[in-house]
Amino acid sequence: MKENVLIIGAGLTGLLLAHRLKKQGVPVIVLEARDRIGGRIYTHLSAQETPIEMGATWLGRQHTALVSLLQELDISIYPQYTEGSAWYEPAPMQAPQEVLLPPNESPSYRIQGGSSVLTHTLGKALGTDVILLDTIVTSIKATDKAIEVHTKDKVYTASKVVSTLPPNLLTTSIQFSPTLPEDITAIAKKTHTWMGESIKFGISYASPFWKEHHWSGTLFSNIGPITEMYDHTTLESGKYALKGFLNSNLSIVTKEIRQEKVFAQLKRTFGEKALEYIAYEETVWQEQTFSYAPYENYVLPHQNNGQACYQETHYDNRFYIAGSETASYYGGYMEGAVQSAQQCYEHILKNISY
């Protein structure tokens, strides 16, 4: 049998790994549980097709692997808008404070057209024959000759299998035979899932009222429900938005309650103009069961990301654990996802015949 590779998860790591392998002539297939590709990269088109990032958004020049990939794919980036003053809410019963932002010598950047341009570009190059959507993996079984990947209605056989799922999700949602080493399972259950506790929101507007007041659109608050917020206007004209994060404790209330609290906060900081919006969007990542599984105990942000054990292989060099959380550097970022894909790709090429 010609050796082949099966990848679980069509996020950035899975798509890039598949792209690299396909270019080398390695037979590859990607199984994705969702009805879309991208994973935690998700550019939602709001009203009037305003792109709002519900997932990964920013990168920096220090993210050299990601920047190199974007250049390779001819995808442009532009700096995050921060011109003007910001608002800061220090404590209850204290009025919001307007603060002038200093020049940023190391600006953050956004991907032109939205972060999903990156994953869609990779997905288009792979084709629909490589990526299988709505395919939920339930168990993995190692035999003497191959790895069996079981879904709800089919069994796939591969020479090598790569999981790009967050480690905690992997070990809590998929059954293994033989079982994975106990040290791997224990670490996985204590590994933070990037984006896991985040509640991201975005609000589209017909015009950027904040710029009329020389405000940057930036807000930091110790009160909430918004903890931080930024201008989210696209490089193309006519697409205006604000986007940020909500206090993760609000995951237990309804969307309607969150939205009401958001606009009450915006009214007291930005005034009545903030209420003249087109659409409100949000994503509670704890509710995304194909990205997040609850932890057994409290886990700190980025805890155990990049652990050395994630660089090990299993079942005689036939099973790999990859993904942003496993990267040795910048674990829990898009940069980490790219680095993980590249490292896994190089290892597979050294250990496969095709």
C-alpha positions in Angstrom: 0.0 0.0 0.0 1.3 3.5 -0.9 1.9 5.4 2.2 -0.6 8.2 2.9 -1.3 10.8 5.6 -4.6 11.6 7.3 -5.0 14.9 9.1 -7.7 15.6 11.7 -8.8 19.2 11.7 -8.9 21.8 8.9 -7.6 24.7 10.9 -4.4 26.6 9.9 -2.0 23.8 11.0 -4.0 21.1 9.2 -4.5 23.0 6.0 -0.9 24.2 5.8 0.5 20.7 6.5 -1.8 19.2 3.9 -0.7 21.9 1.4 3.0 21.2 2.0 2.5 17.4 1.7 0.3 17.6 -1.4 3.0 19.7 -3.2 5.5 16.9 -2.4 3.2 14.3 -4.0 2.2 12.7 -0.6 -1.4 11.4 -0.7 -3.3 13.3 2.0 -6.8 13.7 3.3 -8.2 16.2 5.9 -11.2 15.4 8.1 -13.0 18.4 9.5 -15.9 18.1 12.0 -17.4 21.5 11.1 -19.2 22.5 7.9 -16.4 25.0 7.2 -12.6 25.2 7.2 -10.5 27.5 9.3 -11.1 26.3 12.9 -10.4 29.2 15.2 -9.7 31.4 12.2 -13.2 32.6 11.4 -14.0 35.9 9.5 -17.7 36.4 9.8 -19.4 38.5 7.2 -21.8 40.8 9.0 -24.4 43.0 7.6 -23.4 44.7 4.3 -20.7 42.0 4.1 -18.6 43.8 6.8 -15.9 41.2 7.7 -15.6 40.8 11.5 -13.0 38.5 13.0 -14.6 36.1 15.5 -11.3 34.2 15.9 -7.6 34.9 15.3 -7.0 38.5 14.2 -3.5 40.0 14.7 0.1 39.2 13.9 3.4 41.0 14.4 6.6 41.3 12.5 8.2 38.9 15.1 5.9 36.2 13.7 8.4 35.4 11.0 7.0 32.0 9.9 3.5 33.4 9.4 4.7 36.5 7.6 6.8 34.4 5.3 3.8 32.2 4.6 1.6 35.2 3.8 4.3 36.5 1.4 4.5 33.0 -0.3 0.7 33.1 -0.8 0.7 36.7 -1.9 -1.6 37.8 0.9 -1.2 41.4 2.1 -1.3 42.8 5.7 -1.9 46.2 7.1 -1.3 47.8 10.5 -4.0 47.9 13.1 -5.5 51.4 13.3 -4.6 53.1 16.6 -4.5 56.8 15.8 -6.1 59.1 18.3 -7.1 58.7 21.9 -8.4 55.6 23.8 -10.9 55.3 26.6 -10.1 53.6 29.9 -12.5 52.6 32.7 -10.5 52.1 35.9 -13.2 51.2 38.4 -16.9 51.4 39.1 -18.2 54.8 40.1 -15.2 56.4 38.2 -15.9 58.2 35.0 -14.2 56.8 31.8 -10.9 58.5 31.1 -9.7 59.6 27.7 -6.0 58.7 27.2 -3.7 59.7 24.3 -2.1 56.6 22.9 1.7 56.8 22.4 3.2 55.9 19.0 3.5 52.1 18.6 7.0 51.1 17.5 5.9 47.5 17.1 2.4 47.6 15.6 0.0 44.7 15.2 -1.1 43.8 11.7 -4.3 42.4 10.2 -4.7 40.3 7.1 -6.2 42.2 4.2 -9.7 40.9 3.5 -9.9 39.1 6.8 -7.9 36.3 8.5 -10.0 33.7 6.6 -8.3 34.7 3.4 -5.3 32.7 4.6 -7.2 29.5 5.3 -9.4 29.9 2.2 -6.4 30.3 0.0 -4.9 27.1 1.4 -8.2 25.3 1.2 -8.7 26.3 -2.5 -5.3 25.0 -3.4 -6.1 21.6 -1.7 -9.5 21.2 -3.3 -12.7 19.5 -2.1 -11.4 16.0 -2.8 -8.8 16.5 0.0 -10.9 18.2 2.6 -14.0 16.3 4.0 -16.3 18.5 6.0 -18.9 17.4 8.5 -16.7 14.4 9.4 -16.4 13.8 13.2 -13.7 11.5 14.3 -14.7 9.3 17.3 -11.8 6.9 17.7 -8.3 6.0 16.6 -6.9 2.4 16.5 -3.4 1.4 15.7 -2.9 -1.9 14.0 0.2 -3.7 12.9 0.2 -2.2 9.5 -1.7 1.1 9.7 -3.8 3.6 11.7 -7.6 3.3 11.6 -9.5 6.5 12.0 -13.2 5.9 12.9 -15.9 8.4 12.2 -19.6 7.9 12.9 -20.2 6.1 9.6 -16.8 5.2 8.0 -13.4 3.9 8.8 -10.3 5.6 7.1 -7.0 3.8 7.0 -3.7 5.7 6.8 0.0 5.1 7.2 0.4 8.2 9.3 -2.2 10.3 11.2 -1.8 13.8 12.5 -4.2 15.4 15.0 -4.3 19.2 14.9 -7.0 19.5 17.6 -6.3 21.3 20.9 -4.7 18.6 23.1 -7.4 18.7 25.8 -10.1 18.3 23.1 -8.2 15.5 21.5 -7.9 13.4 24.6 -11.4 14.0 25.8 -13.3 13.5 22.6 -11.5 10.7 20.8 -11.0 7.2 22.1 -7.5 5.6 21.5 -6.6 1.9 21.1 -4.0 1.3 22.4 -4.4 4.2 24.8 -2.0 7.0 24.6 0.8 7.2 27.3 -0.5 8.5 30.6 1.9 11.3 30.7 0.7 12.7 27.4 -3.0 12.4 28.5 -2.2 14.1 31.8 -0.4 17.0 30.2 -3.1 17.3 27.5 -5.8 17.8 30.1 -3.8 20.6 31.6 -3.0 22.3 28.3 -4.7 25.6 27.7 -6.9 25.9 24.6 -6.1 29.0 22.6 -9.3 31.1 22.3 -11.1 28.7 24.6 -12.5 31.1 27.1 -12.8 34.1 24.8 -16.1 35.8 23.9 -15.4 37.9 20.9 -17.9 40.5 19.6 -18.1 42.9 16.7 -20.4 45.8 15.8 -20.7 47.1 12.3 -21.5 50.7 11.6 -22.4 52.8 8.5 -19.6 55.3 9.4 -16.7 55.4 11.8 -18.2 57.9 14.3 -15.2 57.4 16.6 -12.8 58.9 14.1 -14.9 62.0 13.9 -13.9 62.7 17.5 -10.2 61.7 16.9 -10.7 58.5 18.9 -8.9 55.4 18.0 -11.8 53.2 18.8 -9.7 51.6 21.6 -11.3 50.8 24.9 -9.8 49.1 28.0 -12.0 48.5 31.0 -11.7 46.9 34.4 -15.5 47.0 34.7 -16.8 45.4 31.6 -18.6 43.7 30.0 -16.1 44.8 27.3 -12.6 44.2 28.6 -10.8 45.5 25.5 -12.0 46.8 22.1 -10.4 48.2 18.9 -11.2 49.8 15.6 -12.1 47.0 13.1 -12.5 49.0 10.0 -11.3 47.1 6.9 -8.7 48.4 4.5 -11.5 48.7 1.9 -13.6 51.8 2.2 -17.2 51.5 3.5 -16.7 48.7 5.9 -16.6 50.0 9.5 -16.7 48.1 12.8 -15.5 47.9 16.3 -14.4 44.6 17.7 -13.2 43.2 21.0 -13.5 40.8 23.9 -16.1 40.4 26.6 -15.6 39.2 30.2 -15.6 35.4 29.9 -17.9 35.1 32.9 -20.7 36.3 30.7 -20.8 33.0 28.9 -23.5 31.9 31.4 -26.0 34.6 30.3 -27.9 34.9 27.1 -26.7 36.8 24.0 -29.5 39.3 24.5 -28.2 40.2 28.0 -24.6 40.4 26.8 -25.7 42.7 24.0 -27.7 45.0 26.3 -24.7 45.3 28.6 -22.3 46.0 25.7 -24.4 48.9 24.4 -24.9 50.3 27.9 -21.1 50.4 28.3 -20.5 51.9 24.9 -23.1 54.6 25.6 -21.4 55.8 28.7 -18.0 55.9 27.0 -18.7 56.9 23.4 -22.1 58.4 23.7 -25.4 58.0 21.8 -23.6 57.6 18.4 -22.5 54.1 19.5 -26.1 53.0 19.5 -26.6 53.8 15.8 -25.2 50.4 14.7 -26.0 48.1 11.8 -25.4 44.7 13.4 -24.0 43.1 16.5 -22.1 39.8 16.2 -20.5 37.5 18.8 -18.9 34.1 19.2 -18.7 32.4 22.6 -15.8 30.0 22.1 -16.7 27.8 25.0 -19.8 26.8 23.1 -17.7 25.7 20.0 -17.6 21.9 20.8 -15.2 21.3 17.9 -12.7 23.7 19.3 -13.1 23.5 23.1 -13.7 21.0 25.8 -14.0 21.9 29.5 -11.0 21.3 31.7 -11.0 19.0 34.7 -9.4 21.7 36.8 -8.5 25.4 36.3 -5.9 26.0 33.6 -4.0 29.2 33.1 -3.7 31.0 29.8 -1.1 29.3 27.6 -0.4 26.7 30.4 1.6 23.8 29.0 1.6 25.2 25.4 4.7 24.0 23.6 5.5 21.1 26.0 8.4 18.9 24.8 6.2 15.8 24.9 4.1 17.2 22.0 7.1 16.9 19.7 7.1 13.1 20.3 5.4 10.6 17.9 3.4 7.6 18.9 2.5 4.1 17.5 5.9 3.6 16.0 6.2 7.0 14.3 2.7 6.9 12.9 0.7 9.3 15.1 1.5 13.0 15.6 0.0 15.6 17.9 0.3 19.0 16.2 -1.5 22.4 16.3 -0.9 25.8 17.7 -0.9 24.7 21.3 2.0 22.2 20.6 4.4 24.7 19.0 7.7 25.2 20.7 7.5 28.9 20.1 4.4 31.2 20.0 2.1 28.4 21.2 -1.5 29.6 21.1 -1.0 32.0 18.2 -1.3 31.8 14.4 2.5 31.8 14.3 2.6 28.7 16.5 0.1 27.0 14.1 2.4 27.6 11.2 5.5 26.5 13.0 3.8 23.3 14.1 2.7 22.5 10.6 6.2 23.1 9.3 7.9 20.9 12.0 5.4 18.1 11.4 5.9 18.3 7.7 9.6 17.9 7.9 9.3 15.0 10.3 6.9 13.2 8.1 9.0 13.6 4.9 11.9 11.9 6.7 9.8 9.0 7.7 7.5 8.2 4.8 7.9 6.5 1.4 5.7 7.9 -1.4 
